[in-house]
Amino acid sequence: MDDMPFLNELNTQQRQVCIDENNILLKACPGSGKTRTLTYKLAYLVEKYIDSKKLNIAITYTNRAADEIKERLEKIEIPEDKVWVGTIHQFCLEFVIRPYTMYHERLRKGYHIIDEYVTKQYIEEIIEELGIDIGYNKPFEYPEILEKYQKKLLDEKEIDFDDILSISFDLVSDKKFIAENISGIIRTILVDEYQDTNELQYKILSSIVMADKKIQVTFVGDTDQAIYGGLGGVAKSCNELQKEFGIKFQERELDGCYRTTQRIVDYYSNFQLKSMKIQAVSDIRDKMGCLVYDNTISKSELFEKIAYIVKDELLKGVPDNEICIIAPQWWLLFPLSKRMKELLPDVKFDAPDITPIKYDPMNVFYLISKLLFTESGQRIKLRKRVANEIIEILTEEYKIGLSEKIDSYKVLKVINSISPTDENGIVYLQEAITKFLIRIGIDLSIEAYLNKAYEDFIARVKDRVKNNHLSTDVDVFKQCFKEKEGVVINTFHGVKGEEYTTVIAFGILEGYIPHWDIIINKPFYREVETKKLLYVVCSRAKENLYLFSEQGRTTQRGAPLISTAEIVAIDYEYDDLEEISK
């Protein structure tokens, strides 16, 4: 393996997984080098079969995880044309729906993907039309609402996020040649965070693998981090995978934690569902660090205490991007973010700002905006990929016949020639999109479905500006696409897969964790779901962990919220926050 020096960076377990060409179910504890192993397995297969034209596929749960793998592959100079990395929805669009649109009655005359903004609009219109008061119920629990919603999508030639999976399954299961064609161009499929894969996703992948059982399959994950069960995530056993895919799997483990102190490991091991001994093998394994749990602090004092901790950690030399503040839900973080910026004006924060343009990488107008509001000379490969995606959406989804001269180079040339003509970001965005479309030969007045999508996109931007009292300055729009830096502020779910020297978590209260929905409707799941989330939260910390169940929060009816039972039950030696403060 002398021609693959990157393998020398791996330990024995990681290296064996990389070079093993069996189908594998890999159980990986936090900090065991899962992402590195997955990335280097892709690199190994590319280098070993360098003359092959087959693709090595990695399916990730988030776009952020996909970007991390792509960046790592780029650093070790792996040819990008031999690897595909993205989410299951992106995989379905690129490999199933777009190439085989003509074989699905619903898609063959064109379609486009709507987001939750349009879905919400449709549902509100339908509820008003039917005169139904749904209260706190979910709209689609009413058959008449679901029926009208689905008819609306058909009439408008639209599909939503869930349709991407259901239509893809229809295609690969009903038209066997589609599964055979796709399987013929794939060497391996690696699935990251497999415990969050739902039944339909398993079935789509198994249909492709069953068409060519030579495809090598690797599932990677940690069943104790299965925090998306409410969205249908299923952590299948080895036997269940073998039955589903019709191939034999070997179980493997990564059990050493390379990022954390043993003290932190011992603490989050209290929340394991399946006891697996985790040994810290990092350079800091013997450090004590800080471990604080406080369920006495008042809600009114919490933000000032968190600001003090952040300032103290920075003074100790912890880099700002190695500090993370998290809570169960976004709405708890917005006031925290605002207050942190007031208390620590000289500190940078990677915070959840409400921006005029919502992240939506499957929307063609979001992608055009991304090119318009980012520097033309920066990250050329990424800009080229975005340009190609714009062309593909226009031609495959909207069935717009572009000139053969319209390639990624032409798209970027046109985008780069458009400069801000107005200080108002909305005005400039409308003018710039119109100019871009005209210059590549598209007239919105004769492209009805594209025009509707454009109007929906602009309406959403205007609503976000109005409802959240945002500035319309062009610079504010540019901020939507700038890479953030500084102390990270995120949700419990949002930091899954990440690691920080210092983690500060608050809102550990009954009703938030576990959520009321589980407490009321699924009480038999409450302990399992709560422990999984606490396991994820606590295992993000490398050295210092501060946990708060603050006093003073109440239910909508005014009843006080109490500390989450599962964290109170842990008998552990905590540090004294007041002593640390001194």
TIFILUM-121339 format. One record per residue (C-alpha): residue number from 1; x negated, y, z. Coordinates in nm, 3 decimals, always signed. Example, Ala and Ser with C-alpha at 12.3 -4.5 7.8 and 13.67 -1.06 7.14 Angstrom:
BEGIN
> 1:-1.230:-0.450:+0.780
> 2:-1.367:-0.106:+0.714
//
This chain:
BEGIN
> 1:+0.000:+0.000:+0.000
> 2:-0.300:+0.227:-0.044
> 3:-0.117:+0.411:-0.322
> 4:+0.164:+0.497:-0.076
> 5:-0.016:+0.690:+0.201
> 6:+0.313:+0.810:+0.352
> 7:+0.370:+0.458:+0.488
> 8:+0.070:+0.508:+0.717
> 9:+0.275:+0.769:+0.908
> 10:+0.519:+0.499:+1.025
> 11:+0.509:+0.259:+1.319
> 12:+0.538:-0.117:+1.269
> 13:+0.918:-0.129:+1.301
> 14:+0.973:+0.165:+1.064
> 15:+0.725:+0.036:+0.807
> 16:+0.884:-0.312:+0.807
> 17:+1.226:-0.163:+0.735
> 18:+1.079:+0.037:+0.445
> 19:+0.918:-0.256:+0.267
> 20:+1.186:-0.515:+0.351
> 21:+1.397:-0.577:+0.039
> 22:+1.671:-0.768:+0.219
> 23:+2.005:-0.603:+0.282
> 24:+1.974:-0.445:+0.626
> 25:+2.196:-0.323:+0.908
> 26:+1.959:-0.096:+1.099
> 27:+2.053:+0.005:+1.454
> 28:+1.850:+0.313:+1.549
> 29:+1.851:+0.483:+1.889
> 30:+1.816:+0.865:+1.917
> 31:+1.467:+0.988:+1.831
> 32:+1.356:+0.659:+1.676
> 33:+1.262:+0.815:+1.341
> 34:+1.577:+0.710:+1.155
> 35:+1.571:+0.992:+0.898
> 36:+1.200:+0.951:+0.835
> 37:+1.244:+0.576:+0.785
> 38:+1.536:+0.623:+0.549
> 39:+1.345:+0.887:+0.351
> 40:+1.031:+0.678:+0.323
> 41:+1.229:+0.369:+0.223
> 42:+1.362:+0.571:-0.071
> 43:+1.008:+0.688:-0.150
> 44:+0.874:+0.330:-0.127
> 45:+1.134:+0.198:-0.371
> 46:+1.069:+0.480:-0.618
> 47:+0.693:+0.422:-0.610
> 48:+0.717:+0.042:-0.625
> 49:+0.950:+0.051:-0.926
> 50:+0.810:+0.367:-1.080
> 51:+0.883:+0.255:-1.438
> 52:+1.243:+0.166:-1.361
> 53:+1.522:+0.400:-1.469
> 54:+1.753:+0.280:-1.192
> 55:+1.854:+0.520:-0.917
> 56:+1.797:+0.491:-0.545
> 57:+2.102:+0.633:-0.369
> 58:+2.120:+0.777:-0.016
> 59:+2.465:+0.867:+0.118
> 60:+2.468:+1.106:+0.413
> 61:+2.750:+1.227:+0.637
> 62:+2.669:+1.599:+0.592
> 63:+2.519:+1.830:+0.329
> 64:+2.266:+1.941:+0.588
> 65:+2.136:+1.585:+0.631
> 66:+2.117:+1.545:+0.251
> 67:+1.914:+1.867:+0.221
> 68:+1.672:+1.748:+0.489
> 69:+1.605:+1.421:+0.304
> 70:+1.559:+1.604:-0.027
> 71:+1.310:+1.844:+0.131
> 72:+1.112:+1.557:+0.284
> 73:+1.099:+1.374:-0.050
> 74:+0.985:+1.693:-0.221
> 75:+0.698:+1.731:+0.029
> 76:+0.561:+1.386:-0.055
> 77:+0.614:+1.455:-0.428
> 78:+0.868:+1.185:-0.508
> 79:+1.021:+1.232:-0.858
> 80:+1.369:+1.374:-0.804
> 81:+1.511:+1.201:-1.114
> 82:+1.470:+0.859:-0.945
> 83:+1.667:+0.952:-0.631
> 84:+2.018:+1.078:-0.563
> 85:+2.110:+1.210:-0.216
> 86:+2.447:+1.349:-0.106
> 87:+2.775:+1.288:+0.076
> 88:+3.021:+1.014:-0.019
> 89:+3.256:+1.274:-0.170
> 90:+2.976:+1.411:-0.388
> 91:+2.881:+1.057:-0.488
> 92:+3.238:+0.982:-0.592
> 93:+3.262:+1.301:-0.795
> 94:+2.931:+1.254:-0.975
> 95:+2.935:+0.880:-1.039
> 96:+3.304:+0.788:-1.051
> 97:+3.546:+1.072:-1.116
> 98:+3.361:+1.297:-1.362
> 99:+3.227:+1.024:-1.594
> 100:+3.557:+0.831:-1.595
> 101:+3.819:+1.105:-1.581
> 102:+3.984:+0.981:-1.901
> 103:+4.073:+0.649:-1.736
> 104:+4.291:+0.806:-1.468
> 105:+4.632:+0.936:-1.573
> 106:+4.628:+1.214:-1.316
> 107:+4.289:+1.353:-1.420
> 108:+4.262:+1.311:-1.795
> 109:+4.415:+1.648:-1.885
> 110:+4.195:+1.833:-1.638
> 111:+4.194:+1.890:-1.264
> 112:+4.027:+2.096:-0.998
> 113:+3.958:+2.046:-0.629
> 114:+4.138:+2.261:-0.374
> 115:+4.018:+2.345:-0.025
> 116:+4.197:+2.361:+0.308
> 117:+4.289:+2.728:+0.243
> 118:+4.506:+2.635:-0.056
> 119:+4.639:+2.327:+0.123
> 120:+4.748:+2.544:+0.416
> 121:+4.919:+2.789:+0.179
> 122:+5.113:+2.510:+0.009
> 123:+5.220:+2.357:+0.341
> 124:+5.342:+2.694:+0.472
> 125:+5.543:+2.750:+0.152
> 126:+5.697:+2.401:+0.174
> 127:+5.787:+2.435:+0.545
> 128:+5.955:+2.769:+0.475
> 129:+6.140:+2.624:+0.175
> 130:+6.266:+2.325:+0.378
> 131:+6.341:+2.534:+0.686
> 132:+6.168:+2.288:+0.919
> 133:+6.026:+2.379:+1.260
> 134:+5.739:+2.131:+1.304
> 135:+5.625:+2.268:+1.642
> 136:+5.291:+2.111:+1.740
> 137:+5.336:+1.812:+1.507
> 138:+5.118:+1.750:+1.204
> 139:+5.291:+1.855:+0.877
> 140:+5.228:+1.529:+0.695
> 141:+5.409:+1.335:+0.969
> 142:+5.720:+1.457:+0.783
> 143:+5.772:+1.248:+0.464
> 144:+5.958:+1.529:+0.288
> 145:+5.666:+1.772:+0.341
> 146:+5.411:+1.517:+0.219
> 147:+5.622:+1.435:-0.088
> 148:+5.660:+1.799:-0.191
> 149:+5.290:+1.867:-0.128
> 150:+5.183:+1.577:-0.349
> 151:+5.421:+1.688:-0.624
> 152:+5.278:+2.041:-0.603
> 153:+4.926:+1.905:-0.657
> 154:+5.041:+1.703:-0.957
> 155:+5.218:+2.004:-1.111
> 156:+4.912:+2.226:-1.065
> 157:+4.661:+1.958:-1.180
> 158:+4.488:+1.973:-0.843
> 159:+4.334:+1.721:-0.606
> 160:+4.237:+1.767:-0.244
> 161:+3.947:+1.630:-0.041
> 162:+4.125:+1.302:+0.044
> 163:+4.224:+1.247:-0.319
> 164:+3.857:+1.231:-0.420
> 165:+3.820:+0.904:-0.228
> 166:+4.158:+0.750:-0.314
> 167:+4.122:+0.823:-0.686
> 168:+3.765:+0.690:-0.686
> 169:+3.882:+0.368:-0.524
> 170:+4.160:+0.336:-0.784
> 171:+3.905:+0.367:-1.063
> 172:+3.641:+0.124:-0.932
> 173:+3.897:-0.136:-0.819
> 174:+4.144:-0.121:-1.113
> 175:+3.887:-0.081:-1.392
> 176:+3.620:-0.341:-1.321
> 177:+3.397:-0.214:-1.603
> 178:+3.361:+0.119:-1.417
> 179:+3.217:-0.054:-1.110
> 180:+2.995:-0.263:-1.340
> 181:+2.868:+0.045:-1.526
> 182:+2.786:+0.228:-1.203
> 183:+2.619:-0.076:-1.047
> 184:+2.405:-0.112:-1.359
> 185:+2.224:+0.215:-1.295
> 186:+2.164:+0.166:-0.919
> 187:+1.878:-0.019:-0.751
> 188:+1.962:+0.053:-0.388
> 189:+2.226:+0.221:-0.170
> 190:+2.131:+0.352:+0.175
> 191:+2.409:+0.480:+0.402
> 192:+2.309:+0.711:+0.687
> 193:+2.526:+0.744:+1.002
> 194:+2.713:+0.434:+0.884
> 195:+2.921:+0.427:+1.204
> 196:+3.116:+0.726:+1.066
> 197:+3.207:+0.548:+0.739
> 198:+3.581:+0.488:+0.697
> 199:+3.753:+0.186:+0.544
> 200:+3.814:+0.346:+0.205
> 201:+3.449:+0.451:+0.176
> 202:+3.337:+0.095:+0.256
> 203:+3.572:-0.037:-0.014
> 204:+3.443:+0.204:-0.281
> 205:+3.082:+0.104:-0.213
> 206:+3.162:-0.267:-0.186
> 207:+3.342:-0.261:-0.524
> 208:+3.021:-0.130:-0.682
> 209:+2.792:-0.373:-0.497
> 210:+3.019:-0.672:-0.573
> 211:+2.976:-0.590:-0.943
> 212:+2.601:-0.647:-0.909
> 213:+2.488:-0.823:-0.594
> 214:+2.125:-0.748:-0.675
> 215:+2.178:-0.393:-0.546
> 216:+1.989:-0.360:-0.218
> 217:+2.206:-0.215:+0.061
> 218:+2.092:-0.060:+0.389
> 219:+2.326:+0.074:+0.656
> 220:+2.163:+0.293:+0.922
> 221:+2.316:+0.427:+1.242
> 222:+2.389:+0.405:+1.611
> 223:+2.726:+0.274:+1.730
> 224:+2.695:+0.480:+2.050
> 225:+2.701:+0.794:+1.832
> 226:+3.026:+0.704:+1.656
> 227:+3.204:+1.031:+1.737
> 228:+3.426:+1.048:+1.430
> 229:+3.661:+0.761:+1.516
> 230:+3.948:+1.009:+1.507
> 231:+3.873:+1.062:+1.137
> 232:+3.870:+0.689:+1.067
> 233:+3.502:+0.613:+1.119
> 234:+3.435:+0.240:+1.171
> 235:+3.105:+0.087:+1.289
> 236:+3.125:-0.257:+1.126
> 237:+2.931:-0.554:+1.255
> 238:+2.684:-0.750:+1.049
> 239:+2.941:-1.025:+0.988
> 240:+3.205:-0.773:+0.884
> 241:+2.966:-0.611:+0.635
> 242:+2.875:-0.950:+0.490
> 243:+3.243:-1.029:+0.439
> 244:+3.318:-0.685:+0.292
> 245:+3.023:-0.677:+0.048
> 246:+2.983:-1.047:-0.027
> 247:+2.609:-1.036:+0.049
> 248:+2.393:-1.136:+0.344
> 249:+2.262:-0.869:+0.584
> 250:+1.970:-0.883:+0.826
> 251:+1.994:-0.689:+1.154
> 252:+1.698:-0.470:+1.245
> 253:+1.634:-0.220:+1.527
> 254:+1.439:+0.099:+1.589
> 255:+1.424:+0.120:+1.967
> 256:+1.146:+0.363:+2.060
> 257:+1.230:+0.728:+2.124
> 258:+0.959:+0.950:+1.980
> 259:+1.096:+1.288:+2.078
> 260:+1.210:+1.289:+2.440
> 261:+1.103:+1.256:+2.802
> 262:+1.189:+0.931:+2.978
> 263:+1.390:+1.137:+3.227
> 264:+1.624:+1.260:+2.953
> 265:+1.644:+0.909:+2.803
> 266:+1.738:+0.760:+3.141
> 267:+2.007:+1.025:+3.183
> 268:+2.183:+0.985:+2.848
> 269:+2.156:+0.605:+2.877
> 270:+2.428:+0.639:+3.145
> 271:+2.670:+0.707:+2.859
> 272:+2.577:+0.405:+2.645
> 273:+2.861:+0.166:+2.565
> 274:+2.633:-0.121:+2.465
> 275:+2.337:-0.131:+2.696
> 276:+2.016:-0.118:+2.497
> 277:+1.693:-0.034:+2.675
> 278:+1.546:+0.281:+2.524
> 279:+1.184:+0.355:+2.595
> 280:+1.039:+0.703:+2.549
> 281:+0.713:+0.673:+2.355
> 282:+0.661:+1.042:+2.283
> 283:+0.364:+1.253:+2.391
> 284:+0.594:+1.424:+2.645
> 285:+0.749:+1.102:+2.783
> 286:+0.614:+1.159:+3.137
> 287:+0.714:+1.525:+3.165
> 288:+0.986:+1.609:+3.415
> 289:+1.136:+1.901:+3.223
> 290:+1.464:+2.044:+3.355
> 291:+1.787:+1.853:+3.406
> 292:+2.072:+2.066:+3.542
> 293:+2.442:+1.997:+3.587
> 294:+2.651:+2.283:+3.730
> 295:+3.025:+2.257:+3.786
> 296:+3.052:+2.550:+4.024
> 297:+2.963:+2.847:+3.802
> 298:+3.245:+3.085:+3.713
> 299:+3.348:+3.138:+3.353
> 300:+3.287:+3.513:+3.407
> 301:+2.923:+3.450:+3.503
> 302:+2.848:+3.177:+3.249
> 303:+2.724:+3.383:+2.953
> 304:+2.487:+3.587:+3.170
> 305:+2.345:+3.263:+3.315
> 306:+2.296:+3.116:+2.968
> 307:+2.124:+3.437:+2.854
> 308:+1.890:+3.410:+3.152
> 309:+1.802:+3.050:+3.065
> 310:+1.735:+3.143:+2.699
> 311:+1.512:+3.434:+2.801
> 312:+1.325:+3.215:+3.052
> 313:+1.268:+2.939:+2.797
> 314:+1.132:+3.190:+2.546
> 315:+0.896:+3.333:+2.809
> 316:+0.771:+2.980:+2.874
> 317:+0.673:+2.957:+2.508
> 318:+0.962:+2.752:+2.370
> 319:+1.021:+2.866:+2.006
> 320:+1.363:+3.024:+1.948
> 321:+1.466:+2.757:+1.695
> 322:+1.389:+2.490:+1.960
> 323:+1.669:+2.623:+2.185
> 324:+2.029:+2.522:+2.123
> 325:+2.355:+2.635:+2.287
> 326:+2.654:+2.410:+2.222
> 327:+3.022:+2.375:+2.313
> 328:+3.302:+2.132:+2.219
> 329:+3.485:+2.369:+1.981
> 330:+3.408:+2.669:+1.761
> 331:+3.652:+2.905:+1.934
> 332:+3.443:+2.879:+2.253
> 333:+3.132:+2.983:+2.064
> 334:+3.246:+3.305:+1.895
> 335:+3.269:+3.510:+2.220
> 336:+2.945:+3.350:+2.341
> 337:+2.767:+3.447:+2.018
> 338:+2.884:+3.808:+2.045
> 339:+2.782:+3.832:+2.412
> 340:+2.437:+3.675:+2.354
> 341:+2.359:+3.937:+2.093
> 342:+2.456:+4.210:+2.340
> 343:+2.258:+4.064:+2.631
> 344:+1.952:+3.966:+2.422
> 345:+1.936:+4.221:+2.138
> 346:+1.574:+4.134:+2.052
> 347:+1.641:+3.760:+2.017
> 348:+1.743:+3.606:+1.684
> 349:+2.044:+3.375:+1.681
> 350:+2.149:+3.113:+1.426
> 351:+2.509:+3.173:+1.526
> 352:+2.854:+3.082:+1.388
> 353:+2.943:+3.404:+1.211
> 354:+3.271:+3.435:+1.023
> 355:+3.158:+3.534:+0.673
> 356:+3.360:+3.670:+0.380
> 357:+3.275:+3.364:+0.166
> 358:+3.341:+3.026:+0.328
> 359:+3.100:+2.741:+0.264
> 360:+3.251:+2.522:-0.009
> 361:+2.993:+2.356:-0.238
> 362:+3.260:+2.189:-0.454
> 363:+3.419:+2.520:-0.554
> 364:+3.279:+2.662:-0.878
> 365:+3.332:+3.023:-0.764
> 366:+3.147:+2.958:-0.437
> 367:+2.852:+2.826:-0.644
> 368:+2.860:+3.128:-0.877
> 369:+2.867:+3.356:-0.569
> 370:+2.570:+3.171:-0.423
> 371:+2.363:+3.249:-0.732
> 372:+2.485:+3.609:-0.744
> 373:+2.399:+3.686:-0.381
> 374:+2.060:+3.509:-0.354
> 375:+1.718:+3.615:-0.482
> 376:+1.661:+3.517:-0.844
> 377:+1.292:+3.434:-0.803
> 378:+1.331:+3.211:-0.497
> 379:+1.392:+2.833:-0.474
> 380:+1.407:+2.783:-0.850
> 381:+1.476:+2.407:-0.835
> 382:+1.774:+2.463:-0.607
> 383:+1.911:+2.742:-0.829
> 384:+1.877:+2.517:-1.132
> 385:+2.071:+2.239:-0.955
> 386:+2.347:+2.487:-0.866
> 387:+2.361:+2.610:-1.227
> 388:+2.397:+2.253:-1.354
> 389:+2.673:+2.189:-1.103
> 390:+2.860:+2.499:-1.230
> 391:+2.840:+2.370:-1.588
> 392:+2.957:+2.024:-1.483
> 393:+3.259:+2.154:-1.290
> 394:+3.366:+2.382:-1.576
> 395:+3.334:+2.113:-1.842
> 396:+3.443:+1.802:-1.652
> 397:+3.707:+1.934:-1.411
> 398:+3.853:+2.225:-1.606
> 399:+3.788:+2.072:-1.951
> 400:+3.640:+2.397:-2.082
> 401:+3.442:+2.355:-2.402
> 402:+3.119:+2.548:-2.351
> 403:+2.872:+2.620:-2.629
> 404:+2.580:+2.375:-2.655
> 405:+2.356:+2.674:-2.582
> 406:+2.497:+2.700:-2.230
> 407:+2.248:+2.514:-2.012
> 408:+2.109:+2.582:-1.664
> 409:+1.853:+2.824:-1.808
> 410:+2.126:+3.026:-1.981
> 411:+2.344:+3.029:-1.668
> 412:+2.058:+3.160:-1.454
> 413:+1.958:+3.416:-1.718
> 414:+2.313:+3.555:-1.727
> 415:+2.341:+3.556:-1.344
> 416:+2.004:+3.731:-1.305
> 417:+2.109:+4.004:-1.549
> 418:+2.406:+4.105:-1.333
> 419:+2.326:+4.369:-1.071
> 420:+2.551:+4.517:-0.800
> 421:+2.757:+4.798:-0.947
> 422:+2.958:+4.873:-0.635
> 423:+2.875:+4.884:-0.264
> 424:+3.203:+4.708:-0.191
> 425:+3.124:+4.333:-0.193
> 426:+3.472:+4.224:-0.302
> 427:+3.480:+4.467:-0.595
> 428:+3.131:+4.365:-0.702
> 429:+3.213:+3.994:-0.668
> 430:+3.520:+4.025:-0.890
> 431:+3.333:+4.227:-1.153
> 432:+3.029:+3.999:-1.146
> 433:+3.228:+3.674:-1.180
> 434:+3.426:+3.819:-1.470
> 435:+3.107:+3.936:-1.646
> 436:+2.943:+3.599:-1.595
> 437:+3.237:+3.407:-1.739
> 438:+3.268:+3.637:-2.040
> 439:+2.895:+3.608:-2.116
> 440:+2.910:+3.227:-2.120
> 441:+3.220:+3.238:-2.341
> 442:+3.510:+3.195:-2.097
> 443:+3.822:+3.414:-2.104
> 444:+4.019:+3.377:-1.781
> 445:+4.335:+3.506:-1.950
> 446:+4.358:+3.187:-2.160
> 447:+4.225:+2.942:-1.897
> 448:+4.530:+2.924:-1.669
> 449:+4.402:+2.666:-1.419
> 450:+4.060:+2.826:-1.385
> 451:+4.229:+3.166:-1.343
> 452:+4.449:+3.029:-1.062
> 453:+4.141:+2.886:-0.887
> 454:+3.970:+3.225:-0.926
> 455:+4.269:+3.410:-0.777
> 456:+4.284:+3.161:-0.485
> 457:+3.912:+3.212:-0.420
> 458:+3.935:+3.593:-0.419
> 459:+4.252:+3.584:-0.205
> 460:+4.071:+3.371:+0.052
> 461:+3.777:+3.615:+0.058
> 462:+4.014:+3.911:+0.110
> 463:+4.203:+3.725:+0.385
> 464:+3.881:+3.643:+0.572
> 465:+3.770:+4.007:+0.551
> 466:+4.108:+4.141:+0.665
> 467:+4.187:+3.884:+0.938
> 468:+3.841:+3.896:+1.093
> 469:+3.780:+4.270:+1.048
> 470:+3.465:+4.212:+0.842
> 471:+3.267:+4.474:+0.655
> 472:+3.290:+4.468:+0.276
> 473:+2.935:+4.596:+0.231
> 474:+2.742:+4.402:-0.036
> 475:+2.470:+4.322:+0.218
> 476:+2.728:+4.141:+0.434
> 477:+2.808:+3.917:+0.137
> 478:+2.439:+3.845:+0.086
> 479:+2.418:+3.734:+0.449
> 480:+2.659:+3.447:+0.368
> 481:+2.380:+3.267:+0.183
> 482:+2.072:+3.361:+0.383
> 483:+1.902:+3.086:+0.578
> 484:+1.951:+3.163:+0.944
> 485:+1.682:+3.147:+1.207
> 486:+1.660:+3.178:+1.582
> 487:+1.836:+3.021:+1.881
> 488:+2.094:+2.777:+1.744
> 489:+2.460:+2.810:+1.846
> 490:+2.676:+2.517:+1.734
> 491:+2.941:+2.261:+1.832
> 492:+2.882:+1.923:+1.995
> 493:+2.967:+1.755:+1.664
> 494:+2.763:+2.003:+1.461
> 495:+2.427:+1.916:+1.621
> 496:+2.455:+1.543:+1.568
> 497:+2.129:+1.418:+1.418
> 498:+1.932:+1.722:+1.536
> 499:+1.684:+1.772:+1.821
> 500:+1.575:+2.066:+2.035
> 501:+1.330:+2.120:+2.320
> 502:+1.607:+2.283:+2.524
> 503:+1.980:+2.211:+2.500
> 504:+2.240:+2.420:+2.688
> 505:+2.593:+2.273:+2.678
> 506:+2.909:+2.422:+2.829
> 507:+3.283:+2.358:+2.820
> 508:+3.245:+2.002:+2.958
> 509:+3.604:+2.003:+3.083
> 510:+3.904:+1.772:+3.065
> 511:+4.104:+1.878:+2.759
> 512:+3.793:+1.986:+2.568
> 513:+3.593:+1.666:+2.619
> 514:+3.786:+1.446:+2.590
> 515:+4.027:+1.645:+2.375
> 516:+4.390:+1.672:+2.484
> 517:+4.493:+1.467:+2.181
> 518:+4.302:+1.167:+2.319
> 519:+4.412:+1.223:+2.680
> 520:+4.780:+1.241:+2.580
> 521:+4.810:+1.014:+2.276
> 522:+4.521:+0.767:+2.308
> 523:+4.445:+0.735:+2.682
> 524:+4.298:+0.385:+2.631
> 525:+4.022:+0.543:+2.414
> 526:+3.939:+0.831:+2.649
> 527:+3.639:+0.681:+2.831
> 528:+3.486:+0.540:+2.512
> 529:+3.525:+0.861:+2.311
> 530:+3.403:+1.080:+2.599
> 531:+3.093:+0.872:+2.663
> 532:+3.004:+0.870:+2.293
> 533:+3.021:+1.250:+2.274
> 534:+2.823:+1.299:+2.596
> 535:+2.564:+1.052:+2.464
> 536:+2.526:+1.259:+2.146
> 537:+2.512:+1.590:+2.336
> 538:+2.252:+1.481:+2.591
> 539:+2.032:+1.294:+2.344
> 540:+1.973:+1.615:+2.143
> 541:+1.741:+1.741:+2.420
> 542:+1.372:+1.662:+2.404
> 543:+1.269:+1.810:+2.739
> 544:+1.527:+2.040:+2.906
> 545:+1.901:+1.984:+2.943
> 546:+2.146:+2.228:+3.105
> 547:+2.509:+2.116:+3.137
> 548:+2.800:+2.332:+3.256
> 549:+3.158:+2.253:+3.355
> 550:+3.251:+2.614:+3.425
> 551:+3.535:+2.717:+3.656
> 552:+3.815:+2.954:+3.557
> 553:+3.939:+2.808:+3.229
> 554:+4.306:+2.713:+3.215
> 555:+4.559:+2.533:+2.998
> 556:+4.812:+2.732:+2.793
> 557:+5.049:+2.701:+3.089
> 558:+4.790:+2.835:+3.334
> 559:+4.683:+2.511:+3.503
> 560:+4.308:+2.508:+3.586
> 561:+4.086:+2.279:+3.379
> 562:+3.868:+2.038:+3.575
> 563:+3.526:+1.888:+3.506
> 564:+3.510:+1.590:+3.272
> 565:+3.536:+1.280:+3.494
> 566:+3.268:+1.080:+3.310
> 567:+2.996:+1.337:+3.376
> 568:+3.091:+1.393:+3.739
> 569:+3.073:+1.018:+3.797
> 570:+2.700:+1.001:+3.712
> 571:+2.493:+0.979:+4.028
> 572:+2.167:+1.138:+3.921
> 573:+1.899:+1.366:+4.060
> 574:+1.962:+1.709:+3.909
> 575:+1.741:+2.015:+3.933
> 576:+1.871:+2.315:+4.126
> 577:+1.957:+2.592:+3.883
> 578:+1.927:+2.858:+4.154
> 579:+1.577:+2.740:+4.241
> 580:+1.481:+2.747:+3.872
> 581:+1.623:+3.100:+3.844
> 582:+1.394:+3.217:+4.124
//
